[in-house]
Amino acid sequence: MITKREKGLSRLMIAVQVILSLFIFFIIDSLFPNPAVFYKEQLFFLSQIAIIWTFLFTKFRLGIIFRAFTFSNLIYGYVVTICIAGIALFIELKLMLLIGHFSYSVYIILLFCVVDLVALILFKLAFYYLMRYLRKIGRNTRNVVIIGGDQSEAFIDAFIAAKDWGYRIKSIVSPYQEVSDKYSSGAWIKDNDELLKKIEIKGIDDIFYCLPVNDEHYNVEDLLKEAETTGVTVHIMQQAYFTTEQNNHTGELRFDNIFETHQKTPAKYLSLKFKEIVDIFLSAFIIVVLMPLLLLIALLIRLEDKGPVFFKQERVGMNGRRFVCFKFRTMIVNAEQLLDGLKEQNESDGPTFKIENDPRITKIGRLLRKTSLDELPQFYNVIKGEMSIVGPRPPLLREVKQYERSQLRRLSMKPGITCIWQVSGRNSVSFKEWMRMDLEYIDNWSLWLDVKIMLKTVGEILKANGQ
């Protein structure tokens, strides 16, 4: 997935830079209009810029994230690209003049190239520092475990040095004590059973297996089965990498043709990123639009029993990450302390706890639950990047501990405010059917599926049949 993710992001970055260049040309053309230039000629020139810039950005790998280049290489790449592109435009300009068409002046082309060069460099730098800031606050990161030996130390060292790639090394595992002792996050694990216990759901997104597949200490097949069950992605280093010649290349973190990726979760990287962006903007919009309603609900909760407005509870998120989930408080203040005395009345057939007429629910809380308005504060969790608008509901840790191994894979996507379960019978659905629905959602995920679930959710809210 890493190679796919980098390629997908590279294509997106190229498209954004081409659009930026076209916008700059349009602005310059508007500031210095030439009555002799016809509309069709303008469109032709814009199309040529799109084609030439796309080709050169791809050729010189300028879609790749800044983290893979030094600053000097970045400047050099853009200077060479714009010089070649400018020459190509100048040649086309001369050819158009030869066949009798009026066209842009050389000065307009030159001004465009200079402004575009500066804008592209500033854009890439701004994007780099934005991503660096987001990763510093814990956004857009992936937690990894590296399994390796002395033959893969070059890769491990490069991985540690690549701080701007957004990967957080949770542990470096090795069957060789001298290798684990070398790294501060190292763990000496001698056999396969210990390894599988080490990588159980603890907020891990990726496992990099950097040992020969026939290594006597660990069984790759067992590792893949474990990862498939839990939804963690495994990257297995190709055998060709374990040659002396390959291992002499150090200092640069690369994935191309080095790893074979095994993934059970959706690999639609760009679509998932688009989903995240839509989630954030839509959640912010909903919070702003519904602010008067949110304030009214908060006031009613306070007036009923003077207790806190929000109920905060630790939940388990994507790949085992813990986060504090926000809801409007619908129960009395000491509801959690009374839970043990009500467990015998549990109407759920699984590890979840459900009672249709829970005595702990307040008057305003009952109304909020029926209309699902108690879930509205979770849009704040979406903005924080802990949840999505659509996705499997976030479970409690005590519930996750009772999951069957096959059910852990429902944690491989961000939890959501709404899901298939909520629009398919909700409380009347058995626990196993609920888990099956979530896994089916993950296996068949698409943007269109999310849209359909959101539309159905609106209908369920209007029915006011929540509990």
Secondary structure, 3 states (H helix, E strand, C coil): CHHHHHHHHHHHHHHHHHHHHHHHHHHHHHHCCCCCCCHHHHHHHHHHHHHHHHHHHHHCCCCCCHHHCCHHHHHHHHHHHHHHHHHHHHHHHHHHHHCCCCCCCHHHHHHHHHHHHHHHHHHHHHHHHHHHHHHHCCCCCEEEEEEECHHHHHHHHHHHHCHHHCEEEEEEEECCHHHHHHCCCEEECCCHHHHHHHCCCCCCCEEEEECCCCCCCCCHHHHHHHHHHHCCEEEEECHHHHCHHHHCCCCCCCCCCCEEEECCCCCCHHHHHHHHHHHHHHHHHHHHHCHHHHHHHHHHHHHHHCCCCEEEEEEECHHHCEEEEEEECCECCCCHHHCHHHHHHCCCCCCCCCCCCCCCECHHHHHHHHHCHHHCCHHHHHHCCCCEEECCCCCCHHHHCCCCHHHHHHHHCCCEEECCHHHCCHHHCCHHHHHHHHHHHHHCCCHHHHHHHHHHHHHHHHHCCCC
